[in-house]
């Protein structure tokens, strides 16, 4: 921000992320918030993915610094089991939002008395669906304890998959699992230096000649994702992490079990065998 100001720019807001799209990593919100307070700059927390997990005991630490935010967004359709689409915006000063968005023509002026909150004054949209109903039904059915239990199950499954990945020297974790996201990478038939010996891994044909370079390994990871998705047996995504292509599994379905995950991991291993 200081560099921007020196260049004649005026920073207006900082966005701290709680659960990035690729790896579900978390920014140091408390530290960022203190800087924003000192500089008198708006702090927005993008907790679209990670906000729901902050209910779980394992991730309560993520809430540190939220009290410094001017606005927070959470998407319950991502991790709190509400069908698409459903986003929640929390504001420190709700009246400020109204001052920004309220633009009332004459034919609607009689409909603006704040005896009932009129949400057309708090965003661009005029008419809207009754989104709150589906959230109420889900949360009323599950209860807080039920929501937290299902979030913790996703955390358990993510850690279980990470443990399996660690036992196969052809693969490596690209980062530690976070919430329901696991990022990992196929590193070649014989694995990378320091990985378990071939005797500790499933029997596969040894690598002939020079091991593949990083560009080739990137392509191998993309090939695995494309082959699995084309088969219709499972669905993976891929992303870039530190410039390298990695595979990504995001757990979120309340019906997913150990058996589903085990079958998915077996498909990944078999596809790697067939490259």
N, C-alpha and C positions, 0 to 999 in steps of 0.2 A: 504494500500500500504506500509505503514511503517513496518507493521508486516511481510509482504512478504519479504521486503528488509532485515530485521533482520534475516530472515530464509534463506538467500542466494538466493532468487528469485528476478527477475527483472520484475516488471510490465511493460507491453508494450502498453496496451490500456485500456480505460474505456468505457463501453457502458451505456449510459443513455437512458431510455425508455420513449417515449411520447405516451402513450396508450398501456398498457399491454394487453395481450391476454384475460385474464380472466375478469378483471374489468375495463379496459381502464384507469387505474391510471397513474399518470404522475410524473416522478422523478424531483427533484429540479435541473434542468439543469444548471441554472446560478451558483449555489453553486458548483456543480460538475465540471463545466468548469473552475472556478477559481482555484480549487485544481489541475486540470490537467495542467493548464497554469504554475502554480508555480512549479509543479514537472516535467514539460516538457514531458508529456505523452499524447499520441494520445487520443482524445475524439471523439467517434463515437456516433451519436444520432440515435437510432432506433425509427423513427417516422412512421413506416410502416402503423400502423392503425391511429394514432392521427394526423399525419402531415396534412392531408386534412382538418381536423376540425379547424386547426389554422387559416384558412381563415375566419371563422365565428367570429363575434364580441364577442360572449360569450367566445371564447377560444383564443383570441389574446394573452392573458397572457402566453400561452404555448410557445410562440416564444422567451421568455426572455432567453438569454444565447445561442441561436443558433449561434450567431456571434462568439462564442468561439470554435465551432466545427471544427474538421479536416475533417469530413465526416458526411453526413446525408443521410438516406435512407427513402423514402416514397413510399408506394405501392398504386397508384391510383386505382388499381383493388379492393381495400378494401373499400375506402370511397369516391373516386372521380369518380365513375360510369363508369370506363373503364373496359371492359371485361377482364377476366383472360387470360394471365398473363401480368402484366405490372408493373415493378419496376423502380424507378428513384434514381440514386445515385448522390449526390452532393459532390464535392471534393474541398477543399481549394487549393490544389496543384495537378492539373490534370497530370502534367508531372511526378509526383511521381508515379502515377498509371501506366503510360506507362513504366517507368523504371522497375517496378516489373513484368509486364506481357509480355512485348514485347520479343518474341523469334522467330526470323524470319529465316526459312530455305532458302537455296539458290533459290529454285524454286518460292519463293514468294518475294524475295528481291526487285525486281523491282516494287513491288506494295505497297511500304511503304512510298512513298513521302507524306509529311503531307500537300500538297496542299488541299487534302480532308482528313478529319479525318477518319482513318481506325480503327474501333472499335475492330478488332481482337487484337490490341495492348493494349487494356484496360480491358481485361478480359480473361478467359479461353477459351471461345467459339470463333470459327472462323466464320462459317456461322451463320446467324441469320435472323429471320423473320422481316418484316417491322412493328414492334410494334407501332412505333410512329404514324402511319396513323390512327389507331382506336382512339387513344387519341385525335388527332387533330380534327377528325370528331365530337366526343362527346363534346369537349370543345368549338369548333367553333359553334356547335348547341346551347349549353346552355348559353355560355358566362359566365364571372365571376359571374355576379349577379345571374344567374340561378343556378350555382353550389352552391353558398352560400345559396340561398333560400332553396334548397333541403337539404343541411346540417342542416340548422336551423329547418326544418320540422322534421328531425330525432331527433334532440334534444328535440323538443316540444313533440313528441310522447313518447320518453323515460321518460320525466318528467310526462306526463299524466299517463302512466302505473304505475309509482312510486306512484302517488297520489291514484290510485285505490288500490294498495297493502296496503297502509297505513290505508285504511278504513276497511280492513278485518283482524280481530284480530288473525286469524289462520296463517297469513303470516307476515313476517317482512322483511324489506330491509336489505340486508347483508352489503351494502355500498351505499352511495349516487350515483344515476345514473351519469355516465360520458359519454359524447358524445352520442353514440347510444347504450350503453351497460347498462343493468339493471340486477343486481344480487339480488336474493331474496330467501327466505327460508320458507318452510312450517314448523311451529313449533308445530303443534298438534291441535287436535280438539278444545280445549278451549283456544288456544293461550298461550302466555307466560305472566308472572307477569307484571302488568303495562299496558297491552294491553286493548283496549276497552272491556266493559262488553259484555256478550253473548247477551244481549238484543239489542246491537247495531250492531250485526252481523247477517248474514243469519241464519235462524233456522236450526240447525243440531243436531244430537243426541249427548248428553253429553258424555264426556270421562268416561268410567267405570274403576274403580280401580285406580292404580297409573299412573300418566302421563308418557309417553314414555321417556326413557333416550336419551342422545345425539346420541348414536350409532343407536338406533331405529329410531330416527328422520332423521338421515342421510339416512337410508335405505328407509324411507317413501319418501324422496325427490327424490331418485333415481327411486323409483317405479312410482312416478308421471311422471317423464320424460320418462321412458320406455313405460308406458301405452299410453301416448299421442303420442309419436313417432310411436308406433306400430299401432295406430288407423289411421294414415295418415291424420288426420284433422289439425294438426299443427306440428311444429318441434321445440323442445327445445334442449338446451345443458345443461350440468352440469359441475361444477368445484369445486375445493376445495379452501376455503377461511378461513384462521386461523384454519385449520385442520378440518373444517366442510364442508359437502356437501351442495352446494347451486345450485339453478336453475339459468339459465342465458338466457336472450333474447338479441340478437344483432340486432338492426334495421339498415337496409341499403338499402332496395329495394325502389326505387322511386315511386312504385305503391302502397305501403302500406298506408292505410287510418285509420282513427279513428275506422271505423267499423270493419276492419280486426283485429285491436288490441283488440277491445271490445269482439269480438268472441273468440279470442285466450285466453283472460283472463277468460272468462266464461267457456271455456273448462278446464282450469287449476282448477278453483273452483269446477266444477262438478267432476273432477277426484279426487280431495281431498275429496269431500263428500263421494265418493264410496270406499275409502280405508277401 
